[in-house]
Amino acid sequence: MAAIYYEESGGEVYHIDEMSQRLLVYVYLHGRSSLVDAVEPVGATDEQGIKKRVQNQLGYNASGLIKTDVSEQMRLDKQLGDRIQTLSLTESGTEFVRKHRAELSMPADVAKLSKRVSELQVYNTLVEDLIDRVNTLEDRLNKLE
């Protein structure tokens, strides 16, 4: 998959590599997403890999395609608990995904789903072929009787 070079109106050019493309598509498809949830589908090894891409390529200090928010969860004892960082697309991020949708690399979960659908189509064709063969054999058997 080729990288996409994105030029912002200010003349800045950003390199959007394959993992960054998968992250953009994942957030586009799933909406606001936590870093933890995005790790596996985009093919990152951990949250730091995603944070690095957001900081260097996709966030406000870079191309501005993704924004991050931090929220704190309350525990049952009404104390502040874990801080959760979430990602969402900016308006320009949504436009970017729509404009480049044919070129973008898909997240692993979408790619797996696509592969399964194509396998099902092949399987369905094989099943129909086997049914036709069984029907033909039944007809031949009935004629022999």
Buried (B, 14 or more C-beta within 10 A) or exposed (E): EEBBEBEEEEEEEBEBBBBBBBBBBBBBBBEEBBBEEBBEBBBBEEBEBBBEBBEBBBBEEBBBBBBBEEEEEEEEEEEEEEEEBBBBBBEBBBEBBEEBEEEBBBBBBBBEEEEEEEEEEEEEEEEEEEEEEEEEEEEEEEEEE
